[in-house]
Amino acid sequence: MGKDVSRVLEEALQLRPNERARIAAELLASLDDKEEDVASAWATEIARRAADAIADPDDEEDWRMALSEIQQDVLAR
């Protein structure tokens, strides 16, 4: 943990239980927002891929090439 994170945690642990619970709930909710963004992005990508497959069923791509492209995309983020 970085110094800032340790300091924030130390200060948060000094709060009353109901205040700590509120902070914990807010932090957990913030993670859910990110998960929803990821789920939405995947749904969009799946729809795009399905439309591509329906539009051109003879267009086959080697899975190794597809994996390489995905890895490049993820690493570029």
Backbone as CSV, one residue per row, in Angstrom:
resi,resn,N_x,N_y,N_z,CA_x,CA_y,CA_z,C_x,C_y,C_z
1,MET,0.847,-1.187,0.000,0.000,0.000,0.000,0.883,1.238,0.000
2,GLY,0.440,2.238,-0.746,1.160,3.488,-0.755,0.901,4.260,0.531
3,LYS,1.693,5.303,0.739,1.557,6.104,1.956,0.177,6.735,2.065
4,ASP,-0.328,7.256,0.948,-1.652,7.886,0.974,-2.738,6.882,1.340
5,VAL,-2.664,5.702,0.764,-3.666,4.674,1.041,-3.591,4.256,2.505
6,SER,-2.387,4.059,3.000,-2.219,3.682,4.408,-2.760,4.755,5.336
7,ARG,-2.515,6.018,4.998,-2.996,7.123,5.828,-4.520,7.178,5.823
8,VAL,-5.115,7.037,4.647,-6.578,7.067,4.541,-7.179,5.904,5.330
9,LEU,-6.599,4.718,5.192,-7.088,3.552,5.914,-6.980,3.761,7.420
10,GLU,-5.851,4.256,7.853,-5.641,4.505,9.285,-6.682,5.498,9.816
11,GLU,-6.942,6.556,9.068,-7.945,7.540,9.483,-9.348,6.935,9.465
12,ALA,-9.645,6.137,8.441,-10.969,5.531,8.346,-11.222,4.578,9.510
13,LEU,-10.210,3.877,9.945,-10.371,2.936,11.051,-10.648,3.634,12.383
14,GLN,-10.411,4.927,12.447,-10.686,5.694,13.658,-12.150,6.164,13.718
15,LEU,-12.884,6.005,12.625,-14.275,6.452,12.572,-15.180,5.499,13.346
16,ARG,-16.380,5.996,13.620,-17.388,5.151,14.271,-17.805,4.041,13.307
17,PRO,-18.296,2.926,13.840,-18.670,1.793,12.977,-19.644,2.163,11.861
18,ASN,-20.654,2.978,12.148,-21.608,3.332,11.094,-20.950,4.173,9.994
19,GLU,-19.979,5.002,10.359,-19.258,5.794,9.352,-18.368,4.891,8.502
20,ARG,-17.707,3.926,9.161,-16.872,2.971,8.413,-17.732,2.139,7.470
21,ALA,-18.914,1.736,7.943,-19.821,0.957,7.096,-20.241,1.757,5.875
22,ARG,-20.515,3.034,6.072,-20.918,3.879,4.930,-19.789,3.978,3.912
23,ILE,-18.571,4.182,4.392,-17.420,4.271,3.482,-17.236,2.943,2.747
24,ALA,-17.336,1.845,3.487,-17.179,0.526,2.860,-18.234,0.313,1.777
25,ALA,-19.469,0.696,2.079,-20.544,0.529,1.097,-20.281,1.365,-0.148
26,GLU,-19.833,2.591,0.040,-19.539,3.464,-1.106,-18.389,2.902,-1.947
27,LEU,-17.369,2.390,-1.284,-16.244,1.809,-2.025,-16.685,0.582,-2.817
28,LEU,-17.471,-0.275,-2.188,-17.977,-1.454,-2.902,-18.879,-1.070,-4.063
29,ALA,-19.712,-0.065,-3.865,-20.593,0.395,-4.947,-19.777,0.924,-6.115
30,SER,-18.659,1.575,-5.813,-17.832,2.112,-6.900,-17.239,0.991,-7.734
31,LEU,-16.990,-0.163,-7.138,-16.499,-1.316,-7.902,-17.594,-1.879,-8.785
32,ASP,-18.822,-1.892,-8.288,-19.948,-2.384,-9.088,-20.131,-1.549,-10.337
33,ASP,-19.929,-0.233,-10.240,-20.048,0.639,-11.416,-19.072,0.211,-12.494
34,LYS,-17.867,-0.112,-12.108,-16.853,-0.534,-13.081,-17.245,-1.872,-13.705
35,GLU,-17.785,-2.776,-12.886,-18.198,-4.072,-13.407,-19.331,-3.913,-14.410
36,GLU,-20.245,-2.973,-14.155,-21.330,-2.728,-15.100,-20.786,-2.187,-16.412
37,ASP,-19.766,-1.312,-16.336,-19.148,-0.785,-17.544,-18.510,-1.916,-18.356
38,VAL,-17.857,-2.818,-17.661,-17.211,-3.946,-18.334,-18.268,-4.849,-18.966
39,ALA,-19.323,-5.144,-18.226,-20.387,-5.993,-18.762,-21.025,-5.354,-19.978
40,SER,-21.240,-4.056,-19.929,-21.828,-3.345,-21.058,-20.898,-3.382,-22.272
41,ALA,-19.611,-3.192,-22.028,-18.640,-3.233,-23.126,-18.602,-4.621,-23.768
42,TRP,-18.663,-5.665,-22.939,-18.670,-7.025,-23.477,-19.938,-7.286,-24.276
43,ALA,-21.064,-6.829,-23.785,-22.328,-7.034,-24.510,-22.264,-6.371,-25.876
44,THR,-21.713,-5.178,-25.931,-21.556,-4.463,-27.200,-20.637,-5.225,-28.142
45,GLU,-19.517,-5.718,-27.597,-18.561,-6.461,-28.422,-19.160,-7.769,-28.932
46,ILE,-19.896,-8.463,-28.097,-20.535,-9.718,-28.516,-21.550,-9.460,-29.625
47,ALA,-22.332,-8.400,-29.468,-23.310,-8.047,-30.505,-22.606,-7.722,-31.819
48,ARG,-21.504,-6.997,-31.741,-20.742,-6.644,-32.943,-20.204,-7.895,-33.626
49,ARG,-19.643,-8.792,-32.829,-19.091,-10.026,-33.401,-20.183,-10.900,-34.015
50,ALA,-21.312,-10.985,-33.344,-22.421,-11.780,-33.876,-22.893,-11.194,-35.200
51,ALA,-23.019,-9.875,-35.268,-23.447,-9.227,-36.517,-22.434,-9.484,-37.626
52,ASP,-21.140,-9.422,-37.303,-20.104,-9.709,-38.294,-20.206,-11.145,-38.794
53,ALA,-20.427,-12.090,-37.878,-20.516,-13.502,-38.261,-21.732,-13.763,-39.132
54,ILE,-22.841,-13.111,-38.823,-24.059,-13.281,-39.623,-23.885,-12.657,-41.000
55,ALA,-23.236,-11.494,-41.052,-23.060,-10.784,-42.316,-22.129,-11.525,-43.271
56,ASP,-21.110,-12.192,-42.723,-20.136,-12.877,-43.574,-19.718,-14.189,-42.921
57,PRO,-20.557,-15.230,-43.025,-20.274,-16.497,-42.346,-19.031,-17.217,-42.868
58,ASP,-18.567,-16.855,-44.059,-17.383,-17.503,-44.622,-16.079,-16.840,-44.199
59,ASP,-16.175,-15.735,-43.480,-14.985,-15.013,-43.021,-14.466,-15.675,-41.749
60,GLU,-13.453,-16.486,-41.892,-12.881,-17.183,-40.750,-11.518,-16.600,-40.439
61,GLU,-11.257,-16.445,-39.158,-9.968,-15.932,-38.726,-9.337,-16.951,-37.794
62,ASP,-8.068,-17.205,-37.988,-7.352,-18.130,-37.124,-7.400,-17.616,-35.685
63,TRP,-7.693,-18.482,-34.739,-7.843,-18.062,-33.345,-6.553,-17.481,-32.788
64,ARG,-5.417,-17.915,-33.301,-4.145,-17.363,-32.816,-4.004,-15.894,-33.206
65,MET,-4.450,-15.561,-34.406,-4.412,-14.173,-34.861,-5.379,-13.330,-34.032
66,ALA,-6.562,-13.866,-33.792,-7.550,-13.147,-32.983,-7.017,-12.906,-31.578
67,LEU,-6.409,-13.926,-30.978,-5.850,-13.789,-29.632,-4.757,-12.729,-29.613
68,SER,-3.915,-12.733,-30.609,-2.844,-11.739,-30.697,-3.406,-10.323,-30.767
69,GLU,-4.454,-10.129,-31.569,-5.073,-8.809,-31.682,-5.704,-8.371,-30.365
70,ILE,-6.347,-9.300,-29.685,-6.962,-8.979,-28.396,-5.892,-8.606,-27.378
71,GLN,-4.805,-9.371,-27.340,-3.733,-9.056,-26.403,-3.132,-7.684,-26.682
72,GLN,-2.927,-7.353,-27.931,-2.391,-6.033,-28.287,-3.336,-4.935,-27.846
73,ASP,-4.632,-5.149,-28.060,-5.639,-4.161,-27.669,-5.641,-3.961,-26.152
74,VAL,-5.608,-5.054,-25.413,-5.647,-4.964,-23.952,-4.375,-4.308,-23.424
75,LEU,-3.234,-4.678,-23.954,-1.975,-4.109,-23.492,-1.831,-2.636,-23.849
76,ALA,-2.563,-2.181,-24.858,-2.491,-0.774,-25.268,-3.312,0.135,-24.347
77,ARG,-4.128,-0.443,-23.489,-4.996,0.352,-22.596,-4.223,0.921,-21.446
